[in-house]
């Protein structure tokens, strides 16, 4: 018997509202912002939270000097269309692209994430 339903990652960042708005738009999930904290939540219950961290230092991907801390993979049907949408939302395409079935981007706080062909 499971003791939990969904993992709910909490992501460190300098501006929780901005990062939640970015990922909320990427996933089409509602955003709830509070002081120093924000959540995005799917209708089926999955949640990602964002917490403000003073002195936050973004990762330096792919270098491990400042580790990536985490990264999320998002499955997409059309990699080119998803790239355009992610860039319009404020993502930056990483210079280093190690594969052909996925693309690496940096979110507005500098965390790497991947768009992957489903």
Secondary structure, 3 states (H helix, E strand, C coil): CCCCCCCCCEEEECCHHHHHHHHHHHHCCEEEEECCEEEEECCCCCEEEEEECCCCCCCCCCCCCCCCCCCEEEEECCHHHHHHHHHHHCCEECCCCCCCCEEEEECCCCCEEEEEEC
